[in-house]
Amino acid sequence: MKHFFNRRETIVTEALDGLLLTTSGGRLARLDSFPDIKVILRADWDKSEVAIISGGGAGHEPSHAGFVGKGMLTAAVSGEIFASPSVDAVLTAIRAVTGPKGALLIVKNYTGDRLNFGLAAERARAEGFDVEMVIVADDIAIPGIKQPRGVAGTLFVHKIAGYCAERGEDLKTVAAHAAAAAGDIVSLGMSLSTCSVPGQAHEDRLGADEGELGLGIHGEPGAERIALQPVADIVATMAARLTPALREGADHALLINNLGAVPPLEMTVIAKTVLSSPLGRHIRLIIGPAPMMTALNMNGFSLSLIRLDAVREAALTAVVEPHAWMPAVKRHEIRVIAAPRTASHLNGAATPGENSRYRRLITALCEHLIEQENELNRLDGRVGDGDTGSTVATGARSVLARLDTLPLDKPAATLASLGDIVGTSMGGSSGVLLSIFFTAAAKAMADRADISAALLAGLDRMTFYGGAGVGDRTMVDALSPALQALASGDIAAAARAAASGAESTKTMTKARAGRASYVGERDLAGVADPGAVAVAGAFGVAASLA
């Protein structure tokens, strides 16, 4: 896979410097021990309170350095990608930030982290520092395992320990709160891909229709592979594993963590699904969805839950300085506000009517467009943003769903209703253009009962507002010649003209309208415009029914 970086040897130090330059506003600093020892710390730290130190391998950004700041971590120690920082690095961080009240080390349960942080703690104690260590082992993916992994639930411990330290608690109290919290966290991850390390060859172990349940944050294999399925089914499986580990009747906080590459659109679908699942009744606070403990570019997410008490709720809702922490939100219902009602909403749509010929035609056209969804998306993926098929199919499904409400016995009213439906249900410019087309055609049909003339009037208004004409590589290249031919009353000729117009777009290597106008000639060559293909297919269906 492709990555943006200079050299693998410098990627971590450059990334940490980028963090300091862009997010801290001077509130964070690094020790001058770069690049061998990579420690990010609070620039304003005066050692008057318990220091909270965490860290681990890079590749989990914004963890760990992104959570350094007032109210959370005092310092973060970074290793190379997925590699624990050295004993010397951890010890240097302890020396740099530990004062009379001591320091708490928060460590994810991986062998390298346990050993390096543990030995550093022992050496620091030998030097006279008061140091405690809490190990987080929140992953429940593998039942009965002696050493569960520490994953995204570690962030709960960062936040709770940071809150207690900020309040001036002593080291024993801070460590006790952190250890108790660590014992009450459960986490489980799910991914559709492995991650790719910059500078290393990548091979995805998952098939096209596979996902992985219970994987860690270093790209290691999950507990099991599962078939690709709707997110509701995936969440149901995860809920079934997580729920038995929760205390019945207790309130919990939920952290919805993006493991790196899940688009925000999908993360919010995941959030809605989780809150609607059996897990939802246990949840009082929600953190995320957000990338907080990532695994580079892994296309996955994890769910972490912690049982709440008064201290933990106060800690998780307290405002902190690091921007990487997502403020906790209390569980609430969706507010719904009534939309303004127009006269058509108040009085109802046109009275439904029946015309078997029009019903058969509209049904056949819509079913064809739905069948062509994937092919039209494929074409649009070559010349646009890959959604033409889905946009058109959405409009077609909406028309079919309201077919029984259409005034099919009144052509002008039917055209107007079609304009309303596609204008509401279809997104992007296509929905607006087709709504203009049908609305203007309806007006012309009401003035003069000539369907071909009405459709040409709709085309005139659509091209006026849309700005595209024949030769601009849009659906107009098929629609215009087809409607011109239809004026003679020959639907077969109209279908041939539409097909010829769609075919002609393959040789148009410069689009002058639509999203394809941003695409280079090399990518357009030989690819038909998906909108024109949709129009040609519709006329072909109409001709077959004539």
Secondary structure, 3 states (H helix, E strand, C coil): CCCCCCCHHHHHHHHHHHHHHHCCCCCEEECCCCCCCEEEEECCCCCCCCEEEEEEEECCCCCCHHHECCCCECEEEEEEECCCCCHHHHHHHHHHHCCCCCEEEEEECCHHHHHHHHHHHHHHHHCCCCEEEEEECCECCCCCCCCCCCCCCHHHHHHHHHHHHHCCCCHHHHHHHHHHHHHCEEEEEEECCCCCCCCCCCCCCCCCCEEEECCCCCCCCCCEEEECCCHHHHHHHHHHHHHHHCCCCCCEEEEEEECECCCHHHHHHHHHHHHHCHHHHHEEEEEEEECCCCCCCECEEEEEEEECCHHHHHHHHCCCCCCCCCCCEECCCCCCCCCCCCHHHHHCCCCCECCHHHHHHHHHHHHHHHHCHHHHHHHHHHHCCCCHHHHHHHHHHHHHHCHHHCECCCHHHHHHHHHHHHHHHCCHHHHHHHHHHHHHHHHHHHHCCCHHHHHHHHHHHHHHHHCCCCCCCCCHHHHHHHHHHHCCCCHHHHHHHHHHHHHHHHHCCCCCCCHHHHCCHHHHCCCCCHHHHHHHHHHHHHHHHC
